[in-house]
């Protein structure tokens, strides 16, 4: 499963009351327009845990970013933001929200459900009981997840 990051992804909060996390902004600026691999052990309906990225790839992205933005890199505020972004991308991976994703390749959530009691996510849709905790009340399908409903992303003129 892979996600394509929007070319204009900023990582900025959607509301005007949340503080801006400049480290996160730097990460999203570097990832903008690139495809990331999603770790599928734990699946969510509105966010994606991405696997760590090879340092050579991140260094190439930094070079591309320099070419696009010029030497001053005005979008990434300071070097420490860039260093933190590189550290996050190459060691732990990152979590990306739906708002920064353009589309998904090979979405593994289709036909599956999640147990909101124990967190198990690879439960087939026709299974009435969670195999891990043996509960049924807490099962929730990924059917209403945004990209499960709209696999190619939101297109202008579509009705929600």
C-alpha positions in Angstrom: 0.0 0.0 0.0 1.4 3.4 -1.0 0.1 7.0 -0.8 0.8 9.8 -3.1 1.5 13.0 -1.2 -0.2 16.2 -2.7 2.2 18.6 -4.4 0.9 21.4 -2.2 0.9 19.4 1.1 1.9 21.7 4.0 1.1 19.8 7.1 -0.6 22.9 8.5 -3.6 22.5 10.7 -7.0 22.9 9.1 -8.2 25.3 11.8 -6.8 28.7 12.8 -6.6 27.8 16.5 -4.0 25.0 16.3 -0.4 26.0 16.6 1.8 25.5 13.6 4.3 22.6 14.0 7.2 23.8 11.8 9.0 20.5 12.0 6.0 18.8 10.6 5.7 21.5 7.9 9.3 20.8 6.9 8.6 17.1 6.6 5.5 17.7 4.4 7.4 20.1 2.2 10.1 17.5 1.6 7.5 14.7 0.9 5.3 16.9 -1.3 4.7 15.2 -4.7 6.3 11.9 -3.7 4.9 8.4 -3.1 5.4 6.9 0.3 5.1 3.3 1.5 2.5 2.7 4.2 3.0 0.2 7.1 -0.1 -1.9 7.1 0.2 -3.6 10.5 -2.1 -1.0 12.0 -4.6 0.6 9.6 -6.7 3.7 10.2 -9.6 5.3 8.3 -8.1 8.8 8.1 -4.3 8.6 8.5 -1.3 6.5 7.4 1.8 5.4 9.2 4.6 5.5 6.6 7.7 3.4 6.7 11.1 5.0 7.2 12.7 6.3 4.0 16.3 5.6 2.9 18.6 8.5 3.7 19.8 8.7 0.0 16.2 9.3 -1.1 15.6 12.0 1.5 18.9 13.7 0.4 17.7 13.6 -3.2 14.4 15.2 -2.1 16.3 18.0 -0.3 18.3 18.6 -3.5 15.0 18.8 -5.5 13.6 21.1 -2.9 16.6 23.4 -3.1 16.2 23.5 -6.9 12.6 24.4 -6.7 12.7 26.9 -3.9 16.2 28.4 -4.3 19.1 28.5 -1.9 17.2 30.4 0.8 14.6 27.6 1.4 12.1 30.1 2.7 9.4 27.5 3.3 11.6 25.6 5.8 12.2 28.1 8.5 15.6 27.0 9.9 18.2 24.2 9.7 17.0 22.5 12.9 13.6 22.0 11.3 15.2 20.4 8.3 17.4 18.2 10.5 14.4 17.1 12.5 12.5 16.3 9.3 15.3 14.2 8.0 15.6 12.3 11.3 11.9 11.6 11.4 11.7 10.5 7.8 14.7 8.1 8.0 14.4 6.6 11.5 10.7 6.3 12.6 8.7 7.1 9.5 5.9 9.6 9.6 2.1 9.7 10.1 0.3 11.4 7.2 -3.3 12.6 7.4 -5.9 12.3 4.6 -5.8 16.0 3.8 -2.2 15.7 2.6 -2.8 12.6 0.4 -3.7 12.8 -3.3 -4.5 9.1 -3.9 -3.7 5.6 -2.6 -2.2 2.7 -4.5 -3.3 -0.8 -3.5 -5.4 0.2 -0.5 -5.4 -2.7 1.9 -8.3 -1.4 3.9 -10.9 -2.5 1.3 -12.9 -5.5 2.5 -11.5 -5.2 6.0 -12.7 -3.9 9.4 -11.1 -2.7 12.6 -11.8 -3.7 16.2 -12.0 -0.5 18.2 -11.6 -2.5 21.4 -8.2 -4.2 20.8 -7.0 -2.4 17.7 -6.8 -5.4 15.4 -7.2 -4.2 11.8 -6.8 -7.1 9.4 -10.2 -8.6 10.1 -12.1 -9.7 7.0 -15.4 -7.8 6.4 -17.6 -10.9 6.7 -16.1 -12.1 10.0 -18.6 -11.2 12.8 -16.2 -11.6 15.7 -12.7 -10.2 16.3 -10.2 -13.1 16.2 -8.0 -11.4 18.8 -10.4 -10.3 21.6 -13.5 -12.3 20.5 -15.8 -9.2 20.6 -18.2 -8.2 17.9 -19.8 -5.0 19.1 -16.6 -2.9 18.5 -16.0 -4.0 14.9 -16.0 -1.1 12.4 -15.7 -1.4 8.6 -13.3 0.9 6.6 -16.2 1.3 4.1 -16.7 5.0 5.0 -13.0 5.9 4.9 -12.5 8.7 2.5 -10.2 7.0 0.0 -12.1 3.7 0.2 -15.2 5.7 -0.9 -13.3 7.8 -3.4 -10.2 5.7 -4.5 -8.9 8.4 -6.9 -9.3 11.2 -4.5 -11.8 14.1 -4.6 -12.6 15.5 -8.0 -14.2 18.9 -8.6 -17.9 18.6 -9.0 -18.4 15.4 -6.9 -21.1 15.4 -4.3 -20.1 14.1 -0.8 
